[in-house]
Amino acid sequence: MPPVARVAEGRVPVPAGLSGLLDGGLLKGAVSSIDAAGAVTAGIVAEITAAGGHAAIVGLPDFSPLNIVEHGGDLSRVLDVPEPGDSPLEVVALLADGVDMVVVKLDRTPPPSAARPVMARLRGSGCALLYVGDGWPGSKVSVASRVTAIHGLGAGHGRIRGVEFHVTARGAGRPERGVRWTVGDCPASEAAATAGDGYGTAPGGPDAGAAGDANASPFPLRRAE
């Protein structure tokens, strides 16, 4: 069983291994940014839904629901809007009244004049917004990740058993911090051998498939009509 995250007041939960990096969770009623909709995003959605909350995913037709399942999430609590049309911010504002977090990717970063009404709706509802990209006006924290090691594959054989990520977070007025986050079965000795760079090692959820093919999932999300 993965470790249980300790959720700070006024925040939505994140995977236990990222809780320290993200101060106990993502701020409710505010915007956080992430560089890509990958394993970290799936892990956050899984934590929210496993805790009984709801999430919506907007503008990400290739997002893998398999990753959410493998992190222990509940797909019945996830609403998918892969094609939000010409007014995606209106869709986000509408969803903010009914879910705990909205994940959204847009064709371009909105100007402050377009972002302000969404921010007001977030503050009123307490919904957290996770923006896939960079530059959202007033974003509280920016998260980025990269794969540093894959375990289980040999020369033409084997299967992925675990993946190590280097996850960083930076916020206004705060230096960038990082942590090594492991997902699946990562040998402790190998993780410790690479932990001498000033970053901790944070255990992740149960899925070794988080770094796999995002388009090969048999688990459909509940999509808005």
ZIBEL-V775640 format. One record per backbone hydrogen bond with DSSP energy under -0.5 kcal/mol. CO is the residue of the C=O (numbers start at 1). NH is the residue of the N-H. E is the energy in kcal/mol with one decimal. If there is no record, write none. Layout:
# ZIBEL-V775640
{{CO & NH & E} {CO & NH & E}}
This chain:
# ZIBEL-V775640
{{3 & 16 & -0.6} {5 & 7 & -0.7} {8 & 11 & -1.3} {10 & 28 & -2.6} {12 & 26 & -1.5} {15 & 18 & -2.2} {15 & 19 & -0.7} {16 & 19 & -1.0} {16 & 20 & -0.5} {18 & 22 & -2.1} {19 & 24 & -3.6} {20 & 23 & -1.1} {22 & 25 & -1.6} {24 & 8 & -1.3} {26 & 12 & -2.8} {27 & 30 & -0.9} {30 & 129 & -2.5} {31 & 140 & -3.2} {31 & 141 & -0.5} {32 & 131 & -3.2} {33 & 143 & -2.8} {34 & 133 & -2.5} {36 & 38 & -1.5} {38 & 42 & -2.4} {39 & 43 & -2.5} {40 & 44 & -2.2} {41 & 45 & -2.5} {42 & 46 & -2.4} {43 & 47 & -2.2} {44 & 48 & -2.2} {45 & 49 & -2.4} {46 & 50 & -2.6} {47 & 51 & -1.3} {48 & 53 & -2.6} {49 & 52 & -1.5} {54 & 100 & -2.3} {54 & 101 & -1.1} {55 & 79 & -2.4} {56 & 103 & -3.1} {57 & 81 & -3.5} {58 & 105 & -1.8} {60 & 63 & -1.7} {63 & 65 & -0.7} {64 & 67 & -0.7} {64 & 68 & -0.7} {65 & 69 & -2.0} {66 & 70 & -2.4} {67 & 71 & -1.3} {68 & 73 & -2.7} {69 & 72 & -1.9} {73 & 75 & -0.6} {74 & 77 & -1.9} {75 & 78 & -1.7} {75 & 222 & -0.5} {77 & 55 & -2.3} {78 & 222 & -0.8} {79 & 57 & -2.7} {80 & 224 & -2.7} {81 & 59 & -2.7} {84 & 87 & -0.6} {87 & 90 & -0.5} {87 & 91 & -1.5} {88 & 92 & -2.4} {89 & 93 & -2.5} {90 & 94 & -2.1} {91 & 95 & -2.5} {92 & 96 & -2.0} {94 & 97 & -1.1} {95 & 98 & -2.3} {95 & 99 & -1.1} {100 & 128 & -2.6} {101 & 56 & -2.1} {102 & 130 & -3.0} {103 & 58 & -3.3} {104 & 132 & -2.9} {111 & 114 & -1.0} {111 & 115 & -2.0} {112 & 116 & -2.1} {113 & 117 & -0.5} {114 & 118 & -0.6} {115 & 119 & -2.5} {116 & 120 & -2.4} {117 & 121 & -1.9} {118 & 122 & -2.4} {119 & 123 & -2.5} {120 & 124 & -2.0} {121 & 125 & -2.0} {122 & 126 & -2.6} {122 & 127 & -0.6} {127 & 29 & -0.5} {128 & 102 & -2.4} {129 & 32 & -2.9} {129 & 131 & -0.7} {130 & 104 & -2.2} {130 & 132 & -0.5} {131 & 34 & -2.5} {131 & 133 & -1.0} {136 & 139 & -1.8} {140 & 172 & -0.6} {141 & 33 & -3.1} {142 & 170 & -1.9} {143 & 35 & -1.9} {144 & 168 & -2.8} {146 & 166 & -2.7} {149 & 164 & -3.0} {151 & 161 & -3.3} {151 & 162 & -1.5} {152 & 159 & -0.8} {154 & 156 & -1.6} {157 & 154 & -3.2} {161 & 185 & -3.1} {162 & 151 & -3.1} {163 & 183 & -2.9} {164 & 148 & -2.9} {164 & 149 & -1.3} {165 & 167 & -0.7} {165 & 181 & -2.6} {166 & 146 & -1.2} {167 & 179 & -2.3} {168 & 144 & -2.1} {169 & 177 & -2.5} {170 & 142 & -2.9} {171 & 174 & -2.2} {174 & 171 & -0.5} {177 & 169 & -2.3} {178 & 200 & -0.5} {179 & 167 & -2.8} {179 & 181 & -0.7} {180 & 202 & -5.9} {181 & 165 & -2.9} {182 & 204 & -2.3} {183 & 163 & -2.9} {184 & 186 & -1.0} {185 & 187 & -0.5} {187 & 191 & -2.2} {188 & 192 & -2.8} {189 & 193 & -1.8} {190 & 194 & -0.8} {191 & 194 & -0.8} {192 & 195 & -1.5} {195 & 198 & -0.6} {200 & 180 & -3.3} {200 & 202 & -0.6} {201 & 203 & -0.5} {202 & 182 & -3.5} {203 & 17 & -0.5} {205 & 184 & -2.0} {206 & 208 & -0.6} {208 & 211 & -0.6} {209 & 212 & -2.1} {213 & 216 & -1.3} {218 & 220 & -0.8} {221 & 223 & -0.8} {222 & 80 & -3.3}}
